[in-house]
Every structure is written in C-alpha cells, then in structure tokens.
C-alpha cells in the first residue's frame, strides 16, 4: 500500500470520531446542532466560515445539492462556525478519554502529534480549500487534539486531491459514488440515501457510466476497474507531498504510533461497518 494511503487508512478512524462517536454528537447537540447531519455539515464546514450550501456542496462534492440545502445555511442560525469548531474538539476529547483511557497525555500521543504536525505543515494548499481552511486553524495545546487537527488537515488535503482527480475523469459527485458501490465498498442503497440522491438520479448515472464502458449489469467492467485503480493511484500521488516532507523514517514511526489508536477506535465501536469511506486494512 502506498505510504499516503496507508497513513490515511491508519488515521481516518481517529479523525472520524468527530462524526460517529456518541460524545461528538452530544457536543454538537449542546452547541445547537441537534441532528447527525447538522453536526456533520457544521463541524466539517466550520473552518470555511458560515458558507452557504453552494460552497458546501462544491467542496464536499459527494452530496446531492438539495440534500445539503436542507441543512445549510440553517445550521448557522443555531451555531456559529467558532462554536462548531469548539464542539468538534470537545467531542473528540471526550471520545478519546473513553476509547483510549490514559493515552491522551502519553509520550506516544506527544510524539504522534509532533510528527503529524510536521506533515500537516507541509501541505500544499492552492486548489485545496478544505485543507487550506483547516491548516489555518490554531493547533490545540493538548497533544491528542493537536494530533486530531493535523490528521484532519492531512485528510482534507487528500480529499481535495481526490476530488481534483475525479473532476479530471468526469466522475465528480454521483458518478463516483455509483462506481464505488459497484466495486462493493459500500451498499448502493445505503450510499444513495446517505448522500441524498434519488433513485432516478442514481439509475441515470449508472446508464451514463454503462455507456462509457465502465459498468455492465450494475458491475464494474475491466475498464471500470482500471479507471478506479487509476483514480486511486492519482489520489495517492497528489497526497504524497506532506508525507515525503516527513520522510520515510518519520512516516514509519507515525504509522507505528497510529496503529494501536486505530485498533482502539475500532474496538470501541466508533467506526461503523457501513461507513461510506471504506478505509482498507493498512496491514499494520
């Protein structure tokens, strides 16, 4: 597995505490964000400021615009971006105390935070709005929260590059989801509903992909599999810069430090099997 993908796979469950941990939902609710999607959209978009649905739909890319518009900008009528940022850190903090007792102040957490910060400081932000917005945030003084913020910046950096790759191949948005479901990473029915696309929209996208030779009878063709492999390879290539700056030894040490964190998050049940990301086993 390429180093950029391996470190993403190791860090993603820790980052995703902000979406899936009970403590995160409690923190968002206390901030006035009373549903899962209100917390998700406000928490993830908060580094950009009180942006409207067009900006959120464009930068997140996989959601149906109408699905976004039902939550944004309404979330900003109950919660400010600053309060959403505070809530996401409070939720992660509480989740870490439960899922990784005693780890937050450990030397391992300090070392991991230092390494992740070095990589995050090396992100190239032109053309990467979510990475740029997150990189501009101050790092919390607590090591486990500084680690979370740095991994979040790196995660959004990879995501921004992934969207650029999808755009180049004419797959941005719904087509990428249909291909992902056909590859078996996530249930098509669940993914369609979780991203707000109608059944007709999903079917129409499948027809277009079939006409381009990438789907047949709802399954990937050989060309479709080759396309997905090319997209993943390009995503890894575009995400390589910060990890190259950290260096081989730094990347290997960070992987060693993140592996038990990933295992603890999975063991605590904070990473649902039906998540739409489908992070692979990094082999650690």
Buried (B, 14 or more C-beta within 10 A) or exposed (E): BBBBBBBBBBBBBBBBBBBBBBBBBBBBBBBBBEEBBBBBBBBBBBBBEBBEBEBBBBBBBBBBEEBBBEBBBEBBEBBBBEBBBBBBBBBBBBBBBEBBEEBBEBEBBBBBBBBBBBBBBBBBBEEBBBBBBBBEBEBBEBBBBBBBBBBBBBBBBBBBBBBBBBEEBEBBBBBBBBBBBBBEBBEBEEBBBBBBBEEEBBEBBBEBBBEBEBBBEEEBBEEBBEBBEEBBEBBBEBBBBBBEBBEEEBBBBBBBBBBEBBBBBEEBEBBEEEBBBBBEEBEB
